Amino acid sequence: MSHEPTHRLSDDEIAVLKFAAHRQLARWAKTRQLPPRRQAQRAALIRAVRTLQDPALTHGCELRPTSQDD
């Protein structure tokens, strides 16, 4: 069984993702009424930001698939 190379996000890349997410959330905060699809995207983005703020990710993280497609 072959293993694909592990992908990593550096601490700088995580910081950039958090910045971009906060910027998008700020844009959406200026919108009075978001369509349902955008509301779902906003909720998902908030969850992603909370995950990215985990102290365990301070020095980057390794990315691996959660399941294998055989």
C-alpha positions as a LaTeX table, in Angstrom:
\begin{tabular}{lrrr}
\hline
Residue & $x$ (\AA) & $y$ (\AA) & $z$ (\AA) \\
\hline
Met1 & 0.00 & 0.00 & 0.00 \\
Ser2 & 1.48 & 3.34 & $-1.00$ \\
His3 & 1.16 & 6.45 & 1.11 \\
Glu4 & 0.78 & 9.87 & $-0.41$ \\
Pro5 & 3.03 & 12.61 & 0.96 \\
Thr6 & 1.70 & 14.33 & 4.05 \\
His7 & 0.51 & 17.87 & 3.56 \\
Arg8 & 1.18 & 20.47 & 6.25 \\
Leu9 & $-0.05$ & 23.93 & 7.03 \\
Ser10 & 2.56 & 26.16 & 8.63 \\
Asp11 & 1.71 & 28.53 & 11.46 \\
Asp12 & 1.92 & 31.40 & 8.93 \\
Glu13 & $-0.56$ & 29.67 & 6.61 \\
Ile14 & $-2.95$ & 29.10 & 9.51 \\
Ala15 & $-2.67$ & 32.79 & 10.44 \\
Val16 & $-3.48$ & 33.78 & 6.85 \\
Leu17 & $-6.54$ & 31.50 & 6.84 \\
Lys18 & $-7.78$ & 33.01 & 10.11 \\
Phe19 & $-7.27$ & 36.52 & 8.73 \\
Ala20 & $-9.17$ & 35.73 & 5.54 \\
Ala21 & $-11.99$ & 34.07 & 7.47 \\
His22 & $-12.35$ & 37.03 & 9.84 \\
Arg23 & $-12.34$ & 39.40 & 6.90 \\
Gln24 & $-15.15$ & 37.48 & 5.18 \\
Leu25 & $-17.14$ & 37.29 & 8.42 \\
Ala26 & $-16.77$ & 41.08 & 8.78 \\
Arg27 & $-18.13$ & 41.53 & 5.24 \\
Trp28 & $-21.11$ & 39.33 & 5.98 \\
Ala29 & $-21.73$ & 41.18 & 9.25 \\
Lys30 & $-22.43$ & 44.32 & 7.19 \\
Thr31 & $-25.18$ & 42.50 & 5.27 \\
Arg32 & $-28.57$ & 42.89 & 6.89 \\
Gln33 & $-30.09$ & 39.63 & 5.64 \\
Leu34 & $-28.05$ & 36.76 & 4.22 \\
Pro35 & $-29.68$ & 34.17 & 1.96 \\
Pro36 & $-29.98$ & 30.69 & 3.54 \\
Arg37 & $-26.99$ & 29.32 & 1.62 \\
Arg38 & $-24.78$ & 32.20 & 2.83 \\
Gln39 & $-26.07$ & 31.73 & 6.39 \\
Ala40 & $-24.93$ & 28.09 & 6.24 \\
Gln41 & $-21.55$ & 29.16 & 4.83 \\
Arg42 & $-21.20$ & 31.75 & 7.59 \\
Ala43 & $-21.93$ & 29.14 & 10.26 \\
Ala44 & $-19.38$ & 26.76 & 8.71 \\
Leu45 & $-16.79$ & 29.54 & 8.55 \\
Ile46 & $-17.34$ & 30.38 & 12.22 \\
Arg47 & $-16.77$ & 26.70 & 13.11 \\
Ala48 & $-13.61$ & 26.66 & 10.98 \\
Val49 & $-12.24$ & 29.77 & 12.71 \\
Arg50 & $-12.88$ & 28.21 & 16.11 \\
Thr51 & $-10.96$ & 25.14 & 14.98 \\
Leu52 & $-8.08$ & 27.23 & 13.66 \\
Gln53 & $-7.86$ & 29.04 & 17.02 \\
Asp54 & $-7.11$ & 25.77 & 18.84 \\
Pro55 & $-3.80$ & 26.17 & 20.71 \\
Ala56 & $-2.73$ & 22.77 & 19.37 \\
Leu57 & $-2.36$ & 24.43 & 15.95 \\
Thr58 & 0.06 & 27.11 & 17.16 \\
His59 & 3.00 & 25.63 & 15.23 \\
Gly60 & 1.12 & 24.34 & 12.19 \\
Cys61 & $-0.73$ & 21.13 & 11.53 \\
Glu62 & $-0.63$ & 18.02 & 9.41 \\
Leu63 & $-3.45$ & 17.40 & 6.96 \\
Arg64 & $-4.69$ & 13.86 & 6.41 \\
Pro65 & $-7.86$ & 12.53 & 4.83 \\
Thr66 & $-10.45$ & 11.30 & 7.30 \\
Ser67 & $-11.34$ & 8.32 & 5.13 \\
Gln68 & $-9.90$ & 6.47 & 2.17 \\
Asp69 & $-11.79$ & 6.10 & $-1.11$ \\
Asp70 & $-11.02$ & 2.58 & $-2.29$ \\
\hline
\end{tabular}
